[in-house]
Amino acid sequence: MSQQRTTAELHVEIPGICFIRQPEGARRCTLSAGHNGDHRHFYSGPIRDGFRVGTNWPRRSSETQAD
């Protein structure tokens, strides 16, 4: 038996991630969508003091989500 879910509101916004690809690789930004400044991937890079330091790259002028 399937049941359709309903919401009381006409519009529900689900927060997302930026998801812009790093120019020279396959990594994607893991910051929230619409952030300002450089992109960042927190789950990459060398380990320092037991934690990954991540990688970052500058924002390009013509980029689009999931490019």
Biopython code that builds the backbone (N, CA, C, O; Angstrom):
import numpy as np
from Bio.PDB.StructureBuilder import StructureBuilder

atoms = [
    (1, "MET", "N", (0.839, -1.163, 0.000)),
    (1, "MET", "CA", (0.000, 0.000, 0.000)),
    (1, "MET", "C", (0.895, 1.241, 0.000)),
    (1, "MET", "O", (1.765, 1.375, 0.860)),
    (2, "SER", "N", (0.689, 2.141, -0.950)),
    (2, "SER", "CA", (1.484, 3.356, -0.956)),
    (2, "SER", "C", (0.649, 4.516, -0.451)),
    (2, "SER", "O", (-0.569, 4.564, -0.625)),
    (3, "GLN", "N", (1.332, 5.431, 0.168)),
    (3, "GLN", "CA", (0.648, 6.571, 0.746)),
    (3, "GLN", "C", (1.357, 7.841, 0.310)),
    (3, "GLN", "O", (2.582, 7.913, 0.396)),
    (4, "GLN", "N", (0.630, 8.836, -0.152)),
    (4, "GLN", "CA", (1.238, 10.075, -0.609)),
    (4, "GLN", "C", (1.396, 11.016, 0.574)),
    (4, "GLN", "O", (0.460, 11.222, 1.346)),
    (5, "ARG", "N", (2.595, 11.587, 0.711)),
    (5, "ARG", "CA", (2.842, 12.538, 1.787)),
    (5, "ARG", "C", (2.359, 13.920, 1.378)),
    (5, "ARG", "O", (2.460, 14.305, 0.213)),
    (6, "THR", "N", (1.844, 14.649, 2.326)),
    (6, "THR", "CA", (1.407, 16.018, 2.048)),
    (6, "THR", "C", (2.076, 16.959, 3.030)),
    (6, "THR", "O", (2.411, 16.562, 4.146)),
    (7, "THR", "N", (2.271, 18.203, 2.623)),
    (7, "THR", "CA", (2.814, 19.222, 3.516)),
    (7, "THR", "C", (1.833, 20.375, 3.574)),
    (7, "THR", "O", (1.078, 20.616, 2.631)),
    (8, "ALA", "N", (1.851, 21.067, 4.663)),
    (8, "ALA", "CA", (0.939, 22.190, 4.848)),
    (8, "ALA", "C", (1.387, 23.413, 4.051)),
    (8, "ALA", "O", (0.585, 24.314, 3.807)),
    (9, "GLU", "N", (2.638, 23.456, 3.648)),
    (9, "GLU", "CA", (3.173, 24.612, 2.949)),
    (9, "GLU", "C", (3.231, 24.364, 1.455)),
    (9, "GLU", "O", (3.366, 23.227, 1.002)),
    (10, "LEU", "N", (3.127, 25.448, 0.693)),
    (10, "LEU", "CA", (3.180, 25.335, -0.765)),
    (10, "LEU", "C", (4.598, 25.160, -1.283)),
    (10, "LEU", "O", (4.794, 24.619, -2.371)),
    (11, "HIS", "N", (5.588, 25.610, -0.521)),
    (11, "HIS", "CA", (6.981, 25.554, -0.964)),
    (11, "HIS", "C", (7.849, 25.068, 0.181)),
    (11, "HIS", "O", (7.807, 25.631, 1.275)),
    (12, "VAL", "N", (8.627, 24.040, -0.055)),
    (12, "VAL", "CA", (9.553, 23.524, 0.941)),
    (12, "VAL", "C", (10.948, 23.638, 0.365)),
    (12, "VAL", "O", (11.217, 23.120, -0.719)),
    (13, "GLU", "N", (11.839, 24.311, 1.077)),
    (13, "GLU", "CA", (13.212, 24.478, 0.604)),
    (13, "GLU", "C", (14.119, 23.501, 1.326)),
    (13, "GLU", "O", (14.127, 23.434, 2.555)),
    (14, "ILE", "N", (14.889, 22.739, 0.546)),
    (14, "ILE", "CA", (15.831, 21.779, 1.101)),
    (14, "ILE", "C", (17.230, 22.350, 0.920)),
    (14, "ILE", "O", (17.644, 22.596, -0.213)),
    (15, "PRO", "N", (17.972, 22.568, 2.007)),
    (15, "PRO", "CA", (19.319, 23.121, 1.863)),
    (15, "PRO", "C", (20.231, 22.155, 1.100)),
    (15, "PRO", "O", (20.103, 20.938, 1.234)),
    (16, "GLY", "N", (21.135, 22.694, 0.313)),
    (16, "GLY", "CA", (22.005, 21.851, -0.490)),
    (16, "GLY", "C", (23.458, 22.259, -0.378)),
    (16, "GLY", "O", (23.827, 23.138, 0.401)),
    (17, "ILE", "N", (24.262, 21.598, -1.175)),
    (17, "ILE", "CA", (25.675, 21.953, -1.212)),
    (17, "ILE", "C", (25.989, 22.614, -2.536)),
    (17, "ILE", "O", (25.211, 22.515, -3.484)),
    (18, "CYS", "N", (27.121, 23.286, -2.605)),
    (18, "CYS", "CA", (27.521, 24.046, -3.779)),
    (18, "CYS", "C", (27.716, 23.152, -5.003)),
    (18, "CYS", "O", (27.131, 23.425, -6.051)),
    (19, "PHE", "N", (28.503, 22.115, -4.902)),
    (19, "PHE", "CA", (28.677, 21.108, -5.945)),
    (19, "PHE", "C", (29.326, 21.618, -7.241)),
    (19, "PHE", "O", (29.045, 21.083, -8.313)),
    (20, "ILE", "N", (30.180, 22.631, -7.162)),
    (20, "ILE", "CA", (30.949, 23.094, -8.323)),
    (20, "ILE", "C", (32.223, 22.257, -8.407)),
    (20, "ILE", "O", (32.921, 22.090, -7.407)),
    (21, "ARG", "N", (32.531, 21.731, -9.588)),
    (21, "ARG", "CA", (33.697, 20.860, -9.779)),
    (21, "ARG", "C", (35.005, 21.661, -9.751)),
    (21, "ARG", "O", (35.068, 22.779, -10.262)),
    (22, "GLN", "N", (36.038, 21.081, -9.155)),
    (22, "GLN", "CA", (37.375, 21.660, -9.160)),
    (22, "GLN", "C", (37.905, 21.619, -10.595)),
    (22, "GLN", "O", (37.814, 20.571, -11.234)),
    (23, "PRO", "N", (38.456, 22.722, -11.131)),
    (23, "PRO", "CA", (38.856, 22.773, -12.546)),
    (23, "PRO", "C", (39.781, 21.642, -12.996)),
    (23, "PRO", "O", (39.604, 21.106, -14.090)),
    (24, "GLU", "N", (40.759, 21.272, -12.176)),
    (24, "GLU", "CA", (41.732, 20.268, -12.612)),
    (24, "GLU", "C", (41.468, 18.882, -12.025)),
    (24, "GLU", "O", (42.348, 18.023, -12.059)),
    (25, "GLY", "N", (40.276, 18.656, -11.492)),
    (25, "GLY", "CA", (40.010, 17.352, -10.905)),
    (25, "GLY", "C", (38.530, 17.060, -10.790)),
    (25, "GLY", "O", (37.692, 17.789, -11.323)),
    (26, "ALA", "N", (38.220, 15.985, -10.090)),
    (26, "ALA", "CA", (36.834, 15.550, -9.961)),
    (26, "ALA", "C", (36.204, 15.974, -8.639)),
    (26, "ALA", "O", (35.016, 15.731, -8.423)),
    (27, "ARG", "N", (36.968, 16.601, -7.756)),
    (27, "ARG", "CA", (36.402, 17.005, -6.477)),
    (27, "ARG", "C", (35.368, 18.098, -6.678)),
    (27, "ARG", "O", (35.463, 18.899, -7.607)),
    (28, "ARG", "N", (34.389, 18.119, -5.801)),
    (28, "ARG", "CA", (33.349, 19.149, -5.858)),
    (28, "ARG", "C", (33.287, 19.879, -4.523)),
    (28, "ARG", "O", (33.593, 19.308, -3.476)),
    (29, "CYS", "N", (32.892, 21.135, -4.571)),
    (29, "CYS", "CA", (32.804, 21.974, -3.387)),
    (29, "CYS", "C", (31.777, 21.396, -2.413)),
    (29, "CYS", "O", (30.698, 20.963, -2.818)),
    (30, "THR", "N", (32.126, 21.394, -1.122)),
    (30, "THR", "CA", (31.226, 20.850, -0.110)),
    (30, "THR", "C", (30.657, 21.939, 0.797)),
    (30, "THR", "O", (30.098, 21.630, 1.850)),
    (31, "LEU", "N", (30.790, 23.208, 0.406)),
    (31, "LEU", "CA", (30.165, 24.290, 1.164)),
    (31, "LEU", "C", (28.689, 24.381, 0.787)),
    (31, "LEU", "O", (28.242, 23.706, -0.140)),
    (32, "SER", "N", (27.945, 25.199, 1.491)),
    (32, "SER", "CA", (26.525, 25.336, 1.175)),
    (32, "SER", "C", (26.331, 26.089, -0.136)),
    (32, "SER", "O", (27.169, 26.909, -0.513)),
    (33, "ALA", "N", (25.244, 25.817, -0.824)),
    (33, "ALA", "CA", (24.948, 26.462, -2.103)),
    (33, "ALA", "C", (24.852, 27.972, -1.922)),
    (33, "ALA", "O", (24.302, 28.450, -0.930)),
    (34, "GLY", "N", (25.387, 28.719, -2.880)),
    (34, "GLY", "CA", (25.318, 30.170, -2.846)),
    (34, "GLY", "C", (26.325, 30.839, -1.919)),
    (34, "GLY", "O", (26.171, 32.018, -1.600)),
    (35, "HIS", "N", (27.346, 30.119, -1.480)),
    (35, "HIS", "CA", (28.338, 30.702, -0.577)),
    (35, "HIS", "C", (29.172, 31.762, -1.293)),
    (35, "HIS", "O", (29.191, 31.805, -2.523)),
    (36, "ASN", "N", (29.846, 32.598, -0.551)),
    (36, "ASN", "CA", (30.744, 33.616, -1.109)),
    (36, "ASN", "C", (32.184, 33.136, -1.028)),
    (36, "ASN", "O", (32.514, 32.287, -0.200)),
    (37, "GLY", "N", (33.033, 33.671, -1.876)),
    (37, "GLY", "CA", (34.461, 33.369, -1.820)),
    (37, "GLY", "C", (34.845, 32.071, -2.502)),
    (37, "GLY", "O", (34.103, 31.530, -3.322)),
    (38, "ASP", "N", (36.028, 31.583, -2.141)),
    (38, "ASP", "CA", (36.590, 30.376, -2.749)),
    (38, "ASP", "C", (35.748, 29.140, -2.439)),
    (38, "ASP", "O", (35.007, 29.093, -1.457)),
    (39, "HIS", "N", (35.892, 28.141, -3.312)),
    (39, "HIS", "CA", (35.260, 26.838, -3.098)),
    (39, "HIS", "C", (36.165, 26.009, -2.189)),
    (39, "HIS", "O", (37.367, 26.261, -2.101)),
    (40, "ARG", "N", (35.575, 25.015, -1.511)),
    (40, "ARG", "CA", (36.351, 24.184, -0.592)),
    (40, "ARG", "C", (35.797, 22.773, -0.575)),
    (40, "ARG", "O", (34.584, 22.564, -0.605)),
    (41, "HIS", "N", (36.704, 21.807, -0.526)),
    (41, "HIS", "CA", (36.345, 20.400, -0.363)),
    (41, "HIS", "C", (37.011, 19.941, 0.925)),
    (41, "HIS", "O", (38.234, 19.816, 0.983)),
    (42, "PHE", "N", (36.219, 19.693, 1.949)),
    (42, "PHE", "CA", (36.745, 19.398, 3.283)),
    (42, "PHE", "C", (37.291, 17.986, 3.451)),
    (42, "PHE", "O", (38.029, 17.731, 4.403)),
    (43, "TYR", "N", (36.954, 17.063, 2.558)),
    (43, "TYR", "CA", (37.312, 15.654, 2.750)),
    (43, "TYR", "C", (38.496, 15.214, 1.901)),
    (43, "TYR", "O", (38.607, 14.039, 1.553)),
    (44, "SER", "N", (39.381, 16.148, 1.564)),
    (44, "SER", "CA", (40.557, 15.831, 0.753)),
    (44, "SER", "C", (41.772, 16.540, 1.343)),
    (44, "SER", "O", (41.671, 17.246, 2.346)),
    (45, "GLY", "N", (42.910, 16.341, 0.708)),
    (45, "GLY", "CA", (44.137, 16.987, 1.161)),
    (45, "GLY", "C", (44.891, 16.151, 2.175)),
    (45, "GLY", "O", (44.417, 15.095, 2.594)),
    (46, "PRO", "N", (46.067, 16.622, 2.569)),
    (46, "PRO", "CA", (46.879, 15.866, 3.523)),
    (46, "PRO", "C", (46.276, 15.884, 4.923)),
    (46, "PRO", "O", (45.419, 16.709, 5.243)),
    (47, "ILE", "N", (46.748, 14.948, 5.749)),
    (47, "ILE", "CA", (46.286, 14.876, 7.133)),
    (47, "ILE", "C", (47.261, 15.654, 8.014)),
    (47, "ILE", "O", (48.472, 15.438, 7.957)),
    (48, "ARG", "N", (46.720, 16.562, 8.831)),
    (48, "ARG", "CA", (47.501, 17.336, 9.794)),
    (48, "ARG", "C", (46.849, 17.214, 11.158)),
    (48, "ARG", "O", (45.655, 17.479, 11.299)),
    (49, "ASP", "N", (47.608, 16.822, 12.152)),
    (49, "ASP", "CA", (47.099, 16.647, 13.518)),
    (49, "ASP", "C", (45.871, 15.734, 13.554)),
    (49, "ASP", "O", (44.959, 15.949, 14.353)),
    (50, "GLY", "N", (45.848, 14.720, 12.692)),
    (50, "GLY", "CA", (44.767, 13.749, 12.685)),
    (50, "GLY", "C", (43.542, 14.153, 11.885)),
    (50, "GLY", "O", (42.553, 13.420, 11.872)),
    (51, "PHE", "N", (43.581, 15.308, 11.213)),
    (51, "PHE", "CA", (42.434, 15.783, 10.431)),
    (51, "PHE", "C", (42.853, 16.124, 9.012)),
    (51, "PHE", "O", (43.976, 16.577, 8.791)),
    (52, "ARG", "N", (41.970, 15.912, 8.051)),
    (52, "ARG", "CA", (42.224, 16.342, 6.662)),
    (52, "ARG", "C", (42.130, 17.857, 6.606)),
    (52, "ARG", "O", (41.228, 18.448, 7.200)),
    (53, "VAL", "N", (43.054, 18.485, 5.899)),
    (53, "VAL", "CA", (43.047, 19.944, 5.820)),
    (53, "VAL", "C", (42.152, 20.455, 4.700)),
    (53, "VAL", "O", (41.806, 21.637, 4.683)),
    (54, "GLY", "N", (41.772, 19.595, 3.770)),
    (54, "GLY", "CA", (40.900, 19.998, 2.677)),
    (54, "GLY", "C", (41.661, 20.706, 1.567)),
    (54, "GLY", "O", (42.857, 20.972, 1.687)),
    (55, "THR", "N", (40.960, 21.003, 0.498)),
    (55, "THR", "CA", (41.535, 21.757, -0.620)),
    (55, "THR", "C", (40.572, 22.887, -0.963)),
    (55, "THR", "O", (39.376, 22.805, -0.686)),
    (56, "ASN", "N", (41.109, 23.942, -1.567)),
    (56, "ASN", "CA", (40.241, 25.028, -2.005)),
    (56, "ASN", "C", (40.703, 25.553, -3.353)),
    (56, "ASN", "O", (41.853, 25.350, -3.742)),
    (57, "TRP", "N", (39.802, 26.234, -4.072)),
    (57, "TRP", "CA", (40.109, 26.800, -5.382)),
    (57, "TRP", "C", (39.218, 28.018, -5.609)),
    (57, "TRP", "O", (38.138, 28.112, -5.026)),
    (58, "PRO", "N", (39.659, 28.944, -6.447)),
    (58, "PRO", "CA", (38.910, 30.188, -6.642)),
    (58, "PRO", "C", (37.632, 29.995, -7.453)),
    (58, "PRO", "O", (37.506, 29.061, -8.244)),
    (59, "ARG", "N", (36.709, 30.892, -7.233)),
    (59, "ARG", "CA", (35.452, 30.908, -7.989)),
    (59, "ARG", "C", (35.727, 31.399, -9.408)),
    (59, "ARG", "O", (36.444, 32.380, -9.603)),
    (60, "ARG", "N", (35.150, 30.709, -10.405)),
    (60, "ARG", "CA", (35.268, 31.126, -11.810)),
    (60, "ARG", "C", (34.044, 31.959, -12.192)),
    (60, "ARG", "O", (32.970, 31.780, -11.617)),
    (61, "SER", "N", (34.195, 32.857, -13.148)),
    (61, "SER", "CA", (33.105, 33.781, -13.478)),
    (61, "SER", "C", (31.911, 33.123, -14.158)),
    (61, "SER", "O", (30.787, 33.594, -13.982)),
    (62, "SER", "N", (32.105, 32.069, -14.918)),
    (62, "SER", "CA", (30.994, 31.491, -15.688)),
    (62, "SER", "C", (30.535, 30.122, -15.191)),
    (62, "SER", "O", (29.905, 29.385, -15.950)),
    (63, "GLU", "N", (30.827, 29.763, -13.961)),
    (63, "GLU", "CA", (30.481, 28.429, -13.471)),
    (63, "GLU", "C", (28.993, 28.306, -13.150)),
    (63, "GLU", "O", (28.329, 29.283, -12.804)),
    (64, "THR", "N", (28.489, 27.077, -13.274)),
    (64, "THR", "CA", (27.106, 26.773, -12.935)),
    (64, "THR", "C", (27.088, 25.538, -12.049)),
    (64, "THR", "O", (28.049, 24.769, -12.035)),
    (65, "GLN", "N", (26.012, 25.344, -11.315)),
    (65, "GLN", "CA", (25.895, 24.195, -10.431)),
    (65, "GLN", "C", (26.032, 22.882, -11.198)),
    (65, "GLN", "O", (25.499, 22.730, -12.297)),
    (66, "ALA", "N", (26.750, 21.946, -10.604)),
    (66, "ALA", "CA", (26.957, 20.603, -11.151)),
    (66, "ALA", "C", (27.512, 20.627, -12.564)),
    (66, "ALA", "O", (27.118, 19.819, -13.404)),
    (67, "ASP", "N", (28.436, 21.561, -12.830)),
    (67, "ASP", "CA", (29.048, 21.628, -14.176)),
    (67, "ASP", "C", (30.054, 20.530, -14.383)),
    (67, "ASP", "O", (30.658, 20.439, -15.451)),
]
sb = StructureBuilder()
sb.init_structure("model")
sb.init_model(0)
sb.init_chain("A")
sb.init_seg("    ")
for serial, (resi, resn, name, xyz) in enumerate(atoms, 1):
    if name == "N":
        sb.init_residue(resn, " ", resi, " ")
    sb.init_atom(name, np.array(xyz, "f"), 0.0, 1.0, " ", f" {name:<3s}", serial, name[0])
structure = sb.get_structure()
